[in-house]
Amino acid sequence: MAQELEKNMRQWTILDNKIRDLNQEIKAARSQKNEIGSAVCEFMKTRGLENKKIDIGNSVVSIYEKNEYSSLTYGYIEKCLGEIIPEKDKVALIIKQLKDKREIKKSSDLRRRFKDTSGYETDENQ
């Protein structure tokens, strides 16, 4: 039983390390892709090629305008409700109801915390 736990913890740690490394690679690749994409869009716009489609073999690339919405936070909801409902106590009651009535799903999982140089645990890998 103890050997099985040790084996599983070792495998879990290996997989956790792999996922952390891959997420860092994805983050870097996404950042580089965004920088290059912005440069390509700017190049195409300055040359009047906004409506041009570029064939790159198995796909076609074109510029499009996208909408990026901010997060739907309780603060934002409260602000908007305040613009509609003048009574602050009613707005507060609505926000409280939204918070209290959220569905909560509980499950167990493992959390890994790294020790910093002084031996204290942190959520970040130092």
C-alpha positions in Angstrom: 0.0 0.0 0.0 2.8 2.5 0.9 4.8 1.5 -2.2 1.7 2.2 -4.3 1.2 5.6 -2.8 4.9 6.4 -3.3 4.8 5.3 -6.9 1.6 7.3 -7.5 3.1 10.4 -5.9 6.2 10.2 -7.9 4.2 9.8 -11.2 1.9 12.7 -10.1 4.9 14.9 -9.5 6.5 14.0 -12.9 3.2 14.8 -14.6 2.8 18.0 -12.7 6.3 19.1 -13.7 5.6 18.2 -17.3 2.4 20.2 -17.3 4.1 23.3 -15.7 6.9 23.1 -18.3 4.4 22.8 -21.2 2.3 25.7 -19.9 5.4 27.9 -19.8 6.2 26.9 -23.4 2.6 27.6 -24.5 2.7 31.0 -22.7 5.9 31.9 -24.5 4.7 30.6 -27.9 1.3 32.5 -27.5 3.2 35.7 -26.6 5.5 35.4 -29.7 2.5 34.5 -31.9 0.6 37.6 -30.7 3.6 39.9 -31.3 4.2 38.5 -34.9 0.4 38.6 -35.6 0.3 42.3 -34.6 3.3 43.0 -36.8 1.6 41.2 -39.8 -1.7 43.0 -39.2 0.1 46.4 -39.0 2.0 45.6 -42.2 -1.1 44.6 -44.1 -3.1 47.6 -42.9 -0.4 50.1 -43.9 -0.4 48.6 -47.4 -4.1 48.5 -47.8 -4.3 44.7 -47.6 -7.0 44.4 -44.9 -9.3 42.4 -47.1 -6.6 40.2 -48.6 -6.7 36.5 -47.9 -3.3 34.7 -47.7 -3.3 31.0 -48.8 -0.7 29.0 -46.7 -1.3 25.5 -48.0 -4.0 23.8 -46.0 -5.6 27.0 -44.7 -6.2 30.7 -45.4 -5.3 33.6 -43.1 -7.0 36.9 -43.1 -7.4 39.9 -40.8 -10.6 40.3 -38.8 -11.8 42.6 -36.1 -12.6 40.9 -32.8 -14.4 42.1 -29.7 -12.7 41.5 -26.4 -15.0 41.8 -23.5 -13.9 42.5 -19.9 -14.7 39.9 -17.3 -18.2 39.8 -15.9 -17.4 40.6 -12.2 -19.6 41.3 -9.3 -18.2 44.9 -9.2 -19.2 45.4 -12.9 -22.6 43.9 -12.3 -23.1 46.1 -9.2 -22.1 49.2 -11.2 -24.5 48.5 -14.0 -27.3 47.7 -11.6 -26.6 51.0 -9.8 -27.2 52.8 -13.1 -30.7 51.1 -13.4 -31.8 50.8 -9.8 -31.4 54.0 -7.7 -31.8 52.2 -4.3 -28.3 51.0 -3.2 -29.8 48.6 -0.7 -31.7 46.8 -3.5 -28.6 46.5 -5.6 -26.6 45.1 -2.6 -29.4 42.6 -2.0 -29.3 41.4 -5.7 -25.5 41.1 -5.5 -25.7 39.1 -2.2 -28.3 36.8 -3.8 -26.1 36.2 -6.8 -23.2 35.3 -4.6 -25.2 33.2 -2.2 -27.0 31.2 -4.9 -24.0 30.2 -6.9 -23.8 26.4 -7.4 -20.8 24.9 -5.6 -19.3 21.7 -6.6 -16.8 20.1 -4.2 -14.1 17.7 -5.2 -10.8 16.6 -3.8 -7.5 17.3 -5.6 -3.8 17.6 -4.8 -2.1 20.9 -4.4 1.6 21.4 -4.8 3.3 24.2 -2.9 7.0 24.9 -3.3 9.4 25.8 -0.5 11.3 29.1 -0.9 14.9 29.5 0.1 13.8 30.1 3.8 11.8 26.9 3.9 8.4 28.5 3.7 5.7 27.2 1.4 4.5 29.3 -1.5 2.2 28.7 -4.5 4.8 29.9 -6.9 7.8 28.0 -8.1 10.7 30.2 -7.0 
